[in-house]
Amino acid sequence: ATATVAKGASKAFTATVTGEGIVSGDVEWSQDGTKSSITDDGVLTVGSAETKSSITVTAKSKQDTTKTSTATVTVP
């Protein structure tokens, strides 16, 4: 998945956890921007002072932490 988010703007991400024996669809969100943040609900806010031109957003299953998915966010 990819998205473009300007400095100072926000974007909501979603993740669906599937698989055999999965009982929890909860995920832990993270991002690797220098001046950006992501909420527990998956809303990325790109900081106005962000220095990276590309941020990776990761969703990790709380039930099975080996299951992850990523999205690349371009910061114009």
mmJSON file of the N, C-alpha and C atoms, coordinates in Angstrom:
{"data_MODEL":{"atom_site":{
"group_PDB":["ATOM","ATOM","ATOM","ATOM","ATOM","ATOM","ATOM","ATOM","ATOM","ATOM","ATOM","ATOM","ATOM","ATOM","ATOM","ATOM","ATOM","ATOM","ATOM","ATOM","ATOM","ATOM","ATOM","ATOM","ATOM","ATOM","ATOM","ATOM","ATOM","ATOM","ATOM","ATOM","ATOM","ATOM","ATOM","ATOM","ATOM","ATOM","ATOM","ATOM","ATOM","ATOM","ATOM","ATOM","ATOM","ATOM","ATOM","ATOM","ATOM","ATOM","ATOM","ATOM","ATOM","ATOM","ATOM","ATOM","ATOM","ATOM","ATOM","ATOM","ATOM","ATOM","ATOM","ATOM","ATOM","ATOM","ATOM","ATOM","ATOM","ATOM","ATOM","ATOM","ATOM","ATOM","ATOM","ATOM","ATOM","ATOM","ATOM","ATOM","ATOM","ATOM","ATOM","ATOM","ATOM","ATOM","ATOM","ATOM","ATOM","ATOM","ATOM","ATOM","ATOM","ATOM","ATOM","ATOM","ATOM","ATOM","ATOM","ATOM","ATOM","ATOM","ATOM","ATOM","ATOM","ATOM","ATOM","ATOM","ATOM","ATOM","ATOM","ATOM","ATOM","ATOM","ATOM","ATOM","ATOM","ATOM","ATOM","ATOM","ATOM","ATOM","ATOM","ATOM","ATOM","ATOM","ATOM","ATOM","ATOM","ATOM","ATOM","ATOM","ATOM","ATOM","ATOM","ATOM","ATOM","ATOM","ATOM","ATOM","ATOM","ATOM","ATOM","ATOM","ATOM","ATOM","ATOM","ATOM","ATOM","ATOM","ATOM","ATOM","ATOM","ATOM","ATOM","ATOM","ATOM","ATOM","ATOM","ATOM","ATOM","ATOM","ATOM","ATOM","ATOM","ATOM","ATOM","ATOM","ATOM","ATOM","ATOM","ATOM","ATOM","ATOM","ATOM","ATOM","ATOM","ATOM","ATOM","ATOM","ATOM","ATOM","ATOM","ATOM","ATOM","ATOM","ATOM","ATOM","ATOM","ATOM","ATOM","ATOM","ATOM","ATOM","ATOM","ATOM","ATOM","ATOM","ATOM","ATOM","ATOM","ATOM","ATOM","ATOM","ATOM","ATOM","ATOM","ATOM","ATOM","ATOM","ATOM","ATOM","ATOM","ATOM","ATOM","ATOM","ATOM","ATOM","ATOM","ATOM","ATOM","ATOM","ATOM","ATOM","ATOM","ATOM","ATOM","ATOM"],
"id":[1,2,3,4,5,6,7,8,9,10,11,12,13,14,15,16,17,18,19,20,21,22,23,24,25,26,27,28,29,30,31,32,33,34,35,36,37,38,39,40,41,42,43,44,45,46,47,48,49,50,51,52,53,54,55,56,57,58,59,60,61,62,63,64,65,66,67,68,69,70,71,72,73,74,75,76,77,78,79,80,81,82,83,84,85,86,87,88,89,90,91,92,93,94,95,96,97,98,99,100,101,102,103,104,105,106,107,108,109,110,111,112,113,114,115,116,117,118,119,120,121,122,123,124,125,126,127,128,129,130,131,132,133,134,135,136,137,138,139,140,141,142,143,144,145,146,147,148,149,150,151,152,153,154,155,156,157,158,159,160,161,162,163,164,165,166,167,168,169,170,171,172,173,174,175,176,177,178,179,180,181,182,183,184,185,186,187,188,189,190,191,192,193,194,195,196,197,198,199,200,201,202,203,204,205,206,207,208,209,210,211,212,213,214,215,216,217,218,219,220,221,222,223,224,225,226,227,228],
"type_symbol":["N","C","C","N","C","C","N","C","C","N","C","C","N","C","C","N","C","C","N","C","C","N","C","C","N","C","C","N","C","C","N","C","C","N","C","C","N","C","C","N","C","C","N","C","C","N","C","C","N","C","C","N","C","C","N","C","C","N","C","C","N","C","C","N","C","C","N","C","C","N","C","C","N","C","C","N","C","C","N","C","C","N","C","C","N","C","C","N","C","C","N","C","C","N","C","C","N","C","C","N","C","C","N","C","C","N","C","C","N","C","C","N","C","C","N","C","C","N","C","C","N","C","C","N","C","C","N","C","C","N","C","C","N","C","C","N","C","C","N","C","C","N","C","C","N","C","C","N","C","C","N","C","C","N","C","C","N","C","C","N","C","C","N","C","C","N","C","C","N","C","C","N","C","C","N","C","C","N","C","C","N","C","C","N","C","C","N","C","C","N","C","C","N","C","C","N","C","C","N","C","C","N","C","C","N","C","C","N","C","C","N","C","C","N","C","C","N","C","C","N","C","C","N","C","C","N","C","C"],
"label_atom_id":["N","CA","C","N","CA","C","N","CA","C","N","CA","C","N","CA","C","N","CA","C","N","CA","C","N","CA","C","N","CA","C","N","CA","C","N","CA","C","N","CA","C","N","CA","C","N","CA","C","N","CA","C","N","CA","C","N","CA","C","N","CA","C","N","CA","C","N","CA","C","N","CA","C","N","CA","C","N","CA","C","N","CA","C","N","CA","C","N","CA","C","N","CA","C","N","CA","C","N","CA","C","N","CA","C","N","CA","C","N","CA","C","N","CA","C","N","CA","C","N","CA","C","N","CA","C","N","CA","C","N","CA","C","N","CA","C","N","CA","C","N","CA","C","N","CA","C","N","CA","C","N","CA","C","N","CA","C","N","CA","C","N","CA","C","N","CA","C","N","CA","C","N","CA","C","N","CA","C","N","CA","C","N","CA","C","N","CA","C","N","CA","C","N","CA","C","N","CA","C","N","CA","C","N","CA","C","N","CA","C","N","CA","C","N","CA","C","N","CA","C","N","CA","C","N","CA","C","N","CA","C","N","CA","C","N","CA","C","N","CA","C","N","CA","C","N","CA","C","N","CA","C","N","CA","C","N","CA","C","N","CA","C","N","CA","C"],
"label_alt_id":[null,null,null,null,null,null,null,null,null,null,null,null,null,null,null,null,null,null,null,null,null,null,null,null,null,null,null,null,null,null,null,null,null,null,null,null,null,null,null,null,null,null,null,null,null,null,null,null,null,null,null,null,null,null,null,null,null,null,null,null,null,null,null,null,null,null,null,null,null,null,null,null,null,null,null,null,null,null,null,null,null,null,null,null,null,null,null,null,null,null,null,null,null,null,null,null,null,null,null,null,null,null,null,null,null,null,null,null,null,null,null,null,null,null,null,null,null,null,null,null,null,null,null,null,null,null,null,null,null,null,null,null,null,null,null,null,null,null,null,null,null,null,null,null,null,null,null,null,null,null,null,null,null,null,null,null,null,null,null,null,null,null,null,null,null,null,null,null,null,null,null,null,null,null,null,null,null,null,null,null,null,null,null,null,null,null,null,null,null,null,null,null,null,null,null,null,null,null,null,null,null,null,null,null,null,null,null,null,null,null,null,null,null,null,null,null,null,null,null,null,null,null,null,null,null,null,null,null],
"label_comp_id":["ALA","ALA","ALA","THR","THR","THR","ALA","ALA","ALA","THR","THR","THR","VAL","VAL","VAL","ALA","ALA","ALA","LYS","LYS","LYS","GLY","GLY","GLY","ALA","ALA","ALA","SER","SER","SER","LYS","LYS","LYS","ALA","ALA","ALA","PHE","PHE","PHE","THR","THR","THR","ALA","ALA","ALA","THR","THR","THR","VAL","VAL","VAL","THR","THR","THR","GLY","GLY","GLY","GLU","GLU","GLU","GLY","GLY","GLY","ILE","ILE","ILE","VAL","VAL","VAL","SER","SER","SER","GLY","GLY","GLY","ASP","ASP","ASP","VAL","VAL","VAL","GLU","GLU","GLU","TRP","TRP","TRP","SER","SER","SER","GLN","GLN","GLN","ASP","ASP","ASP","GLY","GLY","GLY","THR","THR","THR","LYS","LYS","LYS","SER","SER","SER","SER","SER","SER","ILE","ILE","ILE","THR","THR","THR","ASP","ASP","ASP","ASP","ASP","ASP","GLY","GLY","GLY","VAL","VAL","VAL","LEU","LEU","LEU","THR","THR","THR","VAL","VAL","VAL","GLY","GLY","GLY","SER","SER","SER","ALA","ALA","ALA","GLU","GLU","GLU","THR","THR","THR","LYS","LYS","LYS","SER","SER","SER","SER","SER","SER","ILE","ILE","ILE","THR","THR","THR","VAL","VAL","VAL","THR","THR","THR","ALA","ALA","ALA","LYS","LYS","LYS","SER","SER","SER","LYS","LYS","LYS","GLN","GLN","GLN","ASP","ASP","ASP","THR","THR","THR","THR","THR","THR","LYS","LYS","LYS","THR","THR","THR","SER","SER","SER","THR","THR","THR","ALA","ALA","ALA","THR","THR","THR","VAL","VAL","VAL","THR","THR","THR","VAL","VAL","VAL","PRO","PRO","PRO"],
"label_asym_id":["A","A","A","A","A","A","A","A","A","A","A","A","A","A","A","A","A","A","A","A","A","A","A","A","A","A","A","A","A","A","A","A","A","A","A","A","A","A","A","A","A","A","A","A","A","A","A","A","A","A","A","A","A","A","A","A","A","A","A","A","A","A","A","A","A","A","A","A","A","A","A","A","A","A","A","A","A","A","A","A","A","A","A","A","A","A","A","A","A","A","A","A","A","A","A","A","A","A","A","A","A","A","A","A","A","A","A","A","A","A","A","A","A","A","A","A","A","A","A","A","A","A","A","A","A","A","A","A","A","A","A","A","A","A","A","A","A","A","A","A","A","A","A","A","A","A","A","A","A","A","A","A","A","A","A","A","A","A","A","A","A","A","A","A","A","A","A","A","A","A","A","A","A","A","A","A","A","A","A","A","A","A","A","A","A","A","A","A","A","A","A","A","A","A","A","A","A","A","A","A","A","A","A","A","A","A","A","A","A","A","A","A","A","A","A","A","A","A","A","A","A","A","A","A","A","A","A","A"],
"label_entity_id":["1","1","1","1","1","1","1","1","1","1","1","1","1","1","1","1","1","1","1","1","1","1","1","1","1","1","1","1","1","1","1","1","1","1","1","1","1","1","1","1","1","1","1","1","1","1","1","1","1","1","1","1","1","1","1","1","1","1","1","1","1","1","1","1","1","1","1","1","1","1","1","1","1","1","1","1","1","1","1","1","1","1","1","1","1","1","1","1","1","1","1","1","1","1","1","1","1","1","1","1","1","1","1","1","1","1","1","1","1","1","1","1","1","1","1","1","1","1","1","1","1","1","1","1","1","1","1","1","1","1","1","1","1","1","1","1","1","1","1","1","1","1","1","1","1","1","1","1","1","1","1","1","1","1","1","1","1","1","1","1","1","1","1","1","1","1","1","1","1","1","1","1","1","1","1","1","1","1","1","1","1","1","1","1","1","1","1","1","1","1","1","1","1","1","1","1","1","1","1","1","1","1","1","1","1","1","1","1","1","1","1","1","1","1","1","1","1","1","1","1","1","1","1","1","1","1","1","1"],
"label_seq_id":[1,1,1,2,2,2,3,3,3,4,4,4,5,5,5,6,6,6,7,7,7,8,8,8,9,9,9,10,10,10,11,11,11,12,12,12,13,13,13,14,14,14,15,15,15,16,16,16,17,17,17,18,18,18,19,19,19,20,20,20,21,21,21,22,22,22,23,23,23,24,24,24,25,25,25,26,26,26,27,27,27,28,28,28,29,29,29,30,30,30,31,31,31,32,32,32,33,33,33,34,34,34,35,35,35,36,36,36,37,37,37,38,38,38,39,39,39,40,40,40,41,41,41,42,42,42,43,43,43,44,44,44,45,45,45,46,46,46,47,47,47,48,48,48,49,49,49,50,50,50,51,51,51,52,52,52,53,53,53,54,54,54,55,55,55,56,56,56,57,57,57,58,58,58,59,59,59,60,60,60,61,61,61,62,62,62,63,63,63,64,64,64,65,65,65,66,66,66,67,67,67,68,68,68,69,69,69,70,70,70,71,71,71,72,72,72,73,73,73,74,74,74,75,75,75,76,76,76],
"pdbx_PDB_ins_code":[null,null,null,null,null,null,null,null,null,null,null,null,null,null,null,null,null,null,null,null,null,null,null,null,null,null,null,null,null,null,null,null,null,null,null,null,null,null,null,null,null,null,null,null,null,null,null,null,null,null,null,null,null,null,null,null,null,null,null,null,null,null,null,null,null,null,null,null,null,null,null,null,null,null,null,null,null,null,null,null,null,null,null,null,null,null,null,null,null,null,null,null,null,null,null,null,null,null,null,null,null,null,null,null,null,null,null,null,null,null,null,null,null,null,null,null,null,null,null,null,null,null,null,null,null,null,null,null,null,null,null,null,null,null,null,null,null,null,null,null,null,null,null,null,null,null,null,null,null,null,null,null,null,null,null,null,null,null,null,null,null,null,null,null,null,null,null,null,null,null,null,null,null,null,null,null,null,null,null,null,null,null,null,null,null,null,null,null,null,null,null,null,null,null,null,null,null,null,null,null,null,null,null,null,null,null,null,null,null,null,null,null,null,null,null,null,null,null,null,null,null,null,null,null,null,null,null,null],
"Cartn_x":[0.84,0.0,0.881,0.39,1.119,0.151,0.693,-0.094,0.856,0.301,1.058,0.394,1.19,0.665,1.594,1.035,1.829,2.216,3.288,3.691,2.55,2.288,1.213,-0.151,-0.233,-1.513,-1.564,-2.769,-2.974,-3.658,-3.488,-4.158,-4.444,-5.662,-6.056,-5.737,-5.111,-4.817,-5.679,-5.969,-6.719,-5.963,-6.197,-5.584,-6.595,-6.628,-7.494,-6.63,-6.801,-6.035,-6.894,-6.352,-7.071,-6.164,-6.761,-5.981,-6.693,-6.237,-6.828,-6.511,-7.524,-7.318,-7.183,-7.359,-7.254,-8.523,-8.352,-9.502,-9.467,-8.36,-8.233,-7.745,-8.481,-8.072,-7.291,-6.909,-6.184,-4.764,-4.325,-2.965,-2.264,-0.947,-0.1,0.478,0.3,0.772,2.129,2.975,4.243,4.598,5.514,5.999,7.441,8.188,9.613,9.988,9.021,9.323,10.086,10.777,11.571,10.76,9.748,8.945,7.451,7.089,5.704,5.236,3.916,3.364,2.198,1.884,0.725,-0.018,-1.342,-2.164,-2.412,-2.965,-3.341,-4.424,-5.132,-6.184,-5.686,-4.385,-3.822,-3.87,-3.978,-3.987,-2.57,-1.971,-0.618,-0.717,0.053,0.189,1.636,1.833,3.183,3.529,4.588,4.996,5.424,5.189,5.563,7.075,7.834,9.295,9.854,9.01,9.465,10.629,11.699,12.882,12.94,12.162,12.179,11.197,11.554,10.658,9.797,10.095,9.329,9.244,8.029,7.794,7.151,7.613,6.992,6.071,4.808,3.814,3.66,3.716,3.624,2.463,1.698,0.643,1.087,1.148,1.576,0.457,0.109,-0.938,-0.547,-1.479,-1.203,-1.309,-2.092,-2.225,-1.017,-0.564,0.576,1.552,2.538,3.442,4.359,4.306,5.077,4.333,3.079,2.254,2.241,2.818,2.876,2.523,2.193,1.965,2.449,2.92,3.452,2.819,2.899,2.508,3.608,3.89,4.892,4.193,4.56,3.963,5.009,4.673,5.54,5.196,6.227,6.051,6.595,5.702,6.168,6.863],
"Cartn_y":[-1.186,0.0,1.243,2.274,3.541,4.698,5.811,7.039,8.217,9.383,10.633,11.523,11.995,12.841,14.043,15.232,16.458,16.712,17.464,17.866,18.628,18.292,18.927,18.284,17.277,16.617,15.247,14.667,13.357,12.418,11.118,10.084,8.902,8.37,7.194,5.928,4.972,3.672,2.617,1.538,0.426,-0.866,-1.848,-3.164,-4.216,-5.321,-6.434,-7.653,-8.263,-9.465,-10.68,-11.575,-12.788,-13.992,-15.15,-16.377,-17.382,-18.586,-19.654,-19.459,-19.553,-19.422,-17.991,-17.006,-15.609,-15.225,-14.75,-14.323,-12.826,-12.174,-10.74,-10.045,-9.025,-8.24,-6.999,-6.888,-5.706,-5.671,-4.477,-4.293,-3.192,-3.251,-2.198,-1.425,-0.113,0.738,1.347,1.491,2.192,2.886,3.831,4.551,4.943,5.193,5.484,6.916,7.812,9.214,9.844,10.94,11.606,12.597,13.193,14.219,13.949,12.687,12.312,11.391,11.143,10.27,9.477,8.358,7.559,7.167,7.256,6.949,5.444,5.023,3.62,3.2,4.17,3.888,3.937,4.156,4.14,5.452,6.573,7.881,8.454,8.543,9.101,10.602,11.349,12.789,13.066,13.62,13.953,15.315,15.363,16.61,17.659,18.923,20.003,20.102,19.519,19.537,18.167,17.291,15.96,16.085,15.31,15.378,14.253,13.201,12.088,12.337,11.882,12.013,10.764,9.711,8.479,7.896,7.572,7.005,5.634,4.663,3.34,3.218,2.906,2.661,1.148,0.638,-0.803,-1.117,-2.143,-2.69,-4.093,-4.364,-5.673,-6.273,-7.522,-8.213,-8.329,-7.98,-8.127,-9.586,-10.396,-11.813,-12.615,-12.351,-13.07,-12.028,-11.664,-10.562,-10.867,-12.094,-12.392,-11.907,-11.514,-11.073,-9.556,-9.006,-7.554,-7.194,-5.936,-5.389,-3.945,-3.464,-2.108,-1.308,0.003,0.937,1.984,2.405,3.447,4.774,5.768,7.1,8.046,8.677,9.679,11.036,11.758,13.098,14.083,14.78,15.68,16.932],
"Cartn_z":[0.0,0.0,0.0,-0.642,-0.692,-0.487,-0.048,0.129,0.06,-0.206,-0.159,0.88,1.844,2.91,3.056,2.932,3.042,4.494,4.684,6.032,6.697,7.952,8.693,8.498,7.606,7.341,8.016,8.033,8.652,7.679,7.916,7.114,8.011,7.912,8.691,7.902,8.565,7.976,8.661,7.933,8.514,8.235,9.091,8.896,9.323,8.583,8.91,9.156,10.315,10.666,10.341,9.517,9.159,9.351,9.393,9.517,10.394,10.333,11.117,12.593,13.427,14.865,15.356,14.464,14.871,15.633,16.849,17.643,17.934,17.641,17.886,16.626,16.207,15.051,15.432,16.707,17.181,16.627,16.264,15.761,16.539,16.512,17.071,15.894,15.909,14.816,15.162,14.136,14.31,12.998,13.082,11.898,12.149,11.065,11.228,10.845,10.865,10.586,11.737,11.447,12.477,13.301,12.71,13.388,13.226,13.011,12.785,13.902,13.939,14.974,14.41,15.088,14.706,15.98,15.922,17.096,17.188,18.307,18.491,17.508,16.922,15.944,14.502,14.287,12.943,12.195,12.897,12.231,12.274,11.095,10.962,10.791,11.571,11.393,11.038,9.855,9.401,9.98,10.757,11.395,10.38,10.698,9.783,9.616,10.557,10.472,10.067,9.5,9.1,8.109,8.347,7.489,6.457,6.648,5.698,4.555,3.359,2.211,2.039,2.82,2.774,4.179,4.621,5.949,5.772,6.539,6.528,7.731,7.45,8.495,8.613,9.849,10.074,11.005,10.628,11.488,11.873,13.197,13.691,14.523,14.228,14.972,16.436,17.326,18.754,19.188,18.459,18.799,18.323,17.093,16.519,15.992,16.799,16.454,15.271,14.726,13.52,12.273,12.428,11.296,11.237,10.167,9.991,8.553,8.366,7.043,7.052,5.908,5.859,4.711,4.848,3.806,3.701,2.5,2.279,2.032,2.824,2.715,2.137,1.024,0.421,1.026,1.449,2.006,0.973,0.261,-0.81,-0.26],
"occupancy":[1.0,1.0,1.0,1.0,1.0,1.0,1.0,1.0,1.0,1.0,1.0,1.0,1.0,1.0,1.0,1.0,1.0,1.0,1.0,1.0,1.0,1.0,1.0,1.0,1.0,1.0,1.0,1.0,1.0,1.0,1.0,1.0,1.0,1.0,1.0,1.0,1.0,1.0,1.0,1.0,1.0,1.0,1.0,1.0,1.0,1.0,1.0,1.0,1.0,1.0,1.0,1.0,1.0,1.0,1.0,1.0,1.0,1.0,1.0,1.0,1.0,1.0,1.0,1.0,1.0,1.0,1.0,1.0,1.0,1.0,1.0,1.0,1.0,1.0,1.0,1.0,1.0,1.0,1.0,1.0,1.0,1.0,1.0,1.0,1.0,1.0,1.0,1.0,1.0,1.0,1.0,1.0,1.0,1.0,1.0,1.0,1.0,1.0,1.0,1.0,1.0,1.0,1.0,1.0,1.0,1.0,1.0,1.0,1.0,1.0,1.0,1.0,1.0,1.0,1.0,1.0,1.0,1.0,1.0,1.0,1.0,1.0,1.0,1.0,1.0,1.0,1.0,1.0,1.0,1.0,1.0,1.0,1.0,1.0,1.0,1.0,1.0,1.0,1.0,1.0,1.0,1.0,1.0,1.0,1.0,1.0,1.0,1.0,1.0,1.0,1.0,1.0,1.0,1.0,1.0,1.0,1.0,1.0,1.0,1.0,1.0,1.0,1.0,1.0,1.0,1.0,1.0,1.0,1.0,1.0,1.0,1.0,1.0,1.0,1.0,1.0,1.0,1.0,1.0,1.0,1.0,1.0,1.0,1.0,1.0,1.0,1.0,1.0,1.0,1.0,1.0,1.0,1.0,1.0,1.0,1.0,1.0,1.0,1.0,1.0,1.0,1.0,1.0,1.0,1.0,1.0,1.0,1.0,1.0,1.0,1.0,1.0,1.0,1.0,1.0,1.0,1.0,1.0,1.0,1.0,1.0,1.0,1.0,1.0,1.0,1.0,1.0,1.0],
"B_iso_or_equiv":[0.0,0.0,0.0,0.0,0.0,0.0,0.0,0.0,0.0,0.0,0.0,0.0,0.0,0.0,0.0,0.0,0.0,0.0,0.0,0.0,0.0,0.0,0.0,0.0,0.0,0.0,0.0,0.0,0.0,0.0,0.0,0.0,0.0,0.0,0.0,0.0,0.0,0.0,0.0,0.0,0.0,0.0,0.0,0.0,0.0,0.0,0.0,0.0,0.0,0.0,0.0,0.0,0.0,0.0,0.0,0.0,0.0,0.0,0.0,0.0,0.0,0.0,0.0,0.0,0.0,0.0,0.0,0.0,0.0,0.0,0.0,0.0,0.0,0.0,0.0,0.0,0.0,0.0,0.0,0.0,0.0,0.0,0.0,0.0,0.0,0.0,0.0,0.0,0.0,0.0,0.0,0.0,0.0,0.0,0.0,0.0,0.0,0.0,0.0,0.0,0.0,0.0,0.0,0.0,0.0,0.0,0.0,0.0,0.0,0.0,0.0,0.0,0.0,0.0,0.0,0.0,0.0,0.0,0.0,0.0,0.0,0.0,0.0,0.0,0.0,0.0,0.0,0.0,0.0,0.0,0.0,0.0,0.0,0.0,0.0,0.0,0.0,0.0,0.0,0.0,0.0,0.0,0.0,0.0,0.0,0.0,0.0,0.0,0.0,0.0,0.0,0.0,0.0,0.0,0.0,0.0,0.0,0.0,0.0,0.0,0.0,0.0,0.0,0.0,0.0,0.0,0.0,0.0,0.0,0.0,0.0,0.0,0.0,0.0,0.0,0.0,0.0,0.0,0.0,0.0,0.0,0.0,0.0,0.0,0.0,0.0,0.0,0.0,0.0,0.0,0.0,0.0,0.0,0.0,0.0,0.0,0.0,0.0,0.0,0.0,0.0,0.0,0.0,0.0,0.0,0.0,0.0,0.0,0.0,0.0,0.0,0.0,0.0,0.0,0.0,0.0,0.0,0.0,0.0,0.0,0.0,0.0,0.0,0.0,0.0,0.0,0.0,0.0],
"pdbx_formal_charge":[null,null,null,null,null,null,null,null,null,null,null,null,null,null,null,null,null,null,null,null,null,null,null,null,null,null,null,null,null,null,null,null,null,null,null,null,null,null,null,null,null,null,null,null,null,null,null,null,null,null,null,null,null,null,null,null,null,null,null,null,null,null,null,null,null,null,null,null,null,null,null,null,null,null,null,null,null,null,null,null,null,null,null,null,null,null,null,null,null,null,null,null,null,null,null,null,null,null,null,null,null,null,null,null,null,null,null,null,null,null,null,null,null,null,null,null,null,null,null,null,null,null,null,null,null,null,null,null,null,null,null,null,null,null,null,null,null,null,null,null,null,null,null,null,null,null,null,null,null,null,null,null,null,null,null,null,null,null,null,null,null,null,null,null,null,null,null,null,null,null,null,null,null,null,null,null,null,null,null,null,null,null,null,null,null,null,null,null,null,null,null,null,null,null,null,null,null,null,null,null,null,null,null,null,null,null,null,null,null,null,null,null,null,null,null,null,null,null,null,null,null,null,null,null,null,null,null,null],
"auth_seq_id":[1,1,1,2,2,2,3,3,3,4,4,4,5,5,5,6,6,6,7,7,7,8,8,8,9,9,9,10,10,10,11,11,11,12,12,12,13,13,13,14,14,14,15,15,15,16,16,16,17,17,17,18,18,18,19,19,19,20,20,20,21,21,21,22,22,22,23,23,23,24,24,24,25,25,25,26,26,26,27,27,27,28,28,28,29,29,29,30,30,30,31,31,31,32,32,32,33,33,33,34,34,34,35,35,35,36,36,36,37,37,37,38,38,38,39,39,39,40,40,40,41,41,41,42,42,42,43,43,43,44,44,44,45,45,45,46,46,46,47,47,47,48,48,48,49,49,49,50,50,50,51,51,51,52,52,52,53,53,53,54,54,54,55,55,55,56,56,56,57,57,57,58,58,58,59,59,59,60,60,60,61,61,61,62,62,62,63,63,63,64,64,64,65,65,65,66,66,66,67,67,67,68,68,68,69,69,69,70,70,70,71,71,71,72,72,72,73,73,73,74,74,74,75,75,75,76,76,76],
"auth_comp_id":["ALA","ALA","ALA","THR","THR","THR","ALA","ALA","ALA","THR","THR","THR","VAL","VAL","VAL","ALA","ALA","ALA","LYS","LYS","LYS","GLY","GLY","GLY","ALA","ALA","ALA","SER","SER","SER","LYS","LYS","LYS","ALA","ALA","ALA","PHE","PHE","PHE","THR","THR","THR","ALA","ALA","ALA","THR","THR","THR","VAL","VAL","VAL","THR","THR","THR","GLY","GLY","GLY","GLU","GLU","GLU","GLY","GLY","GLY","ILE","ILE","ILE","VAL","VAL","VAL","SER","SER","SER","GLY","GLY","GLY","ASP","ASP","ASP","VAL","VAL","VAL","GLU","GLU","GLU","TRP","TRP","TRP","SER","SER","SER","GLN","GLN","GLN","ASP","ASP","ASP","GLY","GLY","GLY","THR","THR","THR","LYS","LYS","LYS","SER","SER","SER","SER","SER","SER","ILE","ILE","ILE","THR","THR","THR","ASP","ASP","ASP","ASP","ASP","ASP","GLY","GLY","GLY","VAL","VAL","VAL","LEU","LEU","LEU","THR","THR","THR","VAL","VAL","VAL","GLY","GLY","GLY","SER","SER","SER","ALA","ALA","ALA","GLU","GLU","GLU","THR","THR","THR","LYS","LYS","LYS","SER","SER","SER","SER","SER","SER","ILE","ILE","ILE","THR","THR","THR","VAL","VAL","VAL","THR","THR","THR","ALA","ALA","ALA","LYS","LYS","LYS","SER","SER","SER","LYS","LYS","LYS","GLN","GLN","GLN","ASP","ASP","ASP","THR","THR","THR","THR","THR","THR","LYS","LYS","LYS","THR","THR","THR","SER","SER","SER","THR","THR","THR","ALA","ALA","ALA","THR","THR","THR","VAL","VAL","VAL","THR","THR","THR","VAL","VAL","VAL","PRO","PRO","PRO"],
"auth_asym_id":["A","A","A","A","A","A","A","A","A","A","A","A","A","A","A","A","A","A","A","A","A","A","A","A","A","A","A","A","A","A","A","A","A","A","A","A","A","A","A","A","A","A","A","A","A","A","A","A","A","A","A","A","A","A","A","A","A","A","A","A","A","A","A","A","A","A","A","A","A","A","A","A","A","A","A","A","A","A","A","A","A","A","A","A","A","A","A","A","A","A","A","A","A","A","A","A","A","A","A","A","A","A","A","A","A","A","A","A","A","A","A","A","A","A","A","A","A","A","A","A","A","A","A","A","A","A","A","A","A","A","A","A","A","A","A","A","A","A","A","A","A","A","A","A","A","A","A","A","A","A","A","A","A","A","A","A","A","A","A","A","A","A","A","A","A","A","A","A","A","A","A","A","A","A","A","A","A","A","A","A","A","A","A","A","A","A","A","A","A","A","A","A","A","A","A","A","A","A","A","A","A","A","A","A","A","A","A","A","A","A","A","A","A","A","A","A","A","A","A","A","A","A","A","A","A","A","A","A"],
"auth_atom_id":["N","CA","C","N","CA","C","N","CA","C","N","CA","C","N","CA","C","N","CA","C","N","CA","C","N","CA","C","N","CA","C","N","CA","C","N","CA","C","N","CA","C","N","CA","C","N","CA","C","N","CA","C","N","CA","C","N","CA","C","N","CA","C","N","CA","C","N","CA","C","N","CA","C","N","CA","C","N","CA","C","N","CA","C","N","CA","C","N","CA","C","N","CA","C","N","CA","C","N","CA","C","N","CA","C","N","CA","C","N","CA","C","N","CA","C","N","CA","C","N","CA","C","N","CA","C","N","CA","C","N","CA","C","N","CA","C","N","CA","C","N","CA","C","N","CA","C","N","CA","C","N","CA","C","N","CA","C","N","CA","C","N","CA","C","N","CA","C","N","CA","C","N","CA","C","N","CA","C","N","CA","C","N","CA","C","N","CA","C","N","CA","C","N","CA","C","N","CA","C","N","CA","C","N","CA","C","N","CA","C","N","CA","C","N","CA","C","N","CA","C","N","CA","C","N","CA","C","N","CA","C","N","CA","C","N","CA","C","N","CA","C","N","CA","C","N","CA","C","N","CA","C","N","CA","C","N","CA","C","N","CA","C","N","CA","C"],
"pdbx_PDB_model_num":[1,1,1,1,1,1,1,1,1,1,1,1,1,1,1,1,1,1,1,1,1,1,1,1,1,1,1,1,1,1,1,1,1,1,1,1,1,1,1,1,1,1,1,1,1,1,1,1,1,1,1,1,1,1,1,1,1,1,1,1,1,1,1,1,1,1,1,1,1,1,1,1,1,1,1,1,1,1,1,1,1,1,1,1,1,1,1,1,1,1,1,1,1,1,1,1,1,1,1,1,1,1,1,1,1,1,1,1,1,1,1,1,1,1,1,1,1,1,1,1,1,1,1,1,1,1,1,1,1,1,1,1,1,1,1,1,1,1,1,1,1,1,1,1,1,1,1,1,1,1,1,1,1,1,1,1,1,1,1,1,1,1,1,1,1,1,1,1,1,1,1,1,1,1,1,1,1,1,1,1,1,1,1,1,1,1,1,1,1,1,1,1,1,1,1,1,1,1,1,1,1,1,1,1,1,1,1,1,1,1,1,1,1,1,1,1,1,1,1,1,1,1,1,1,1,1,1,1]
}}}
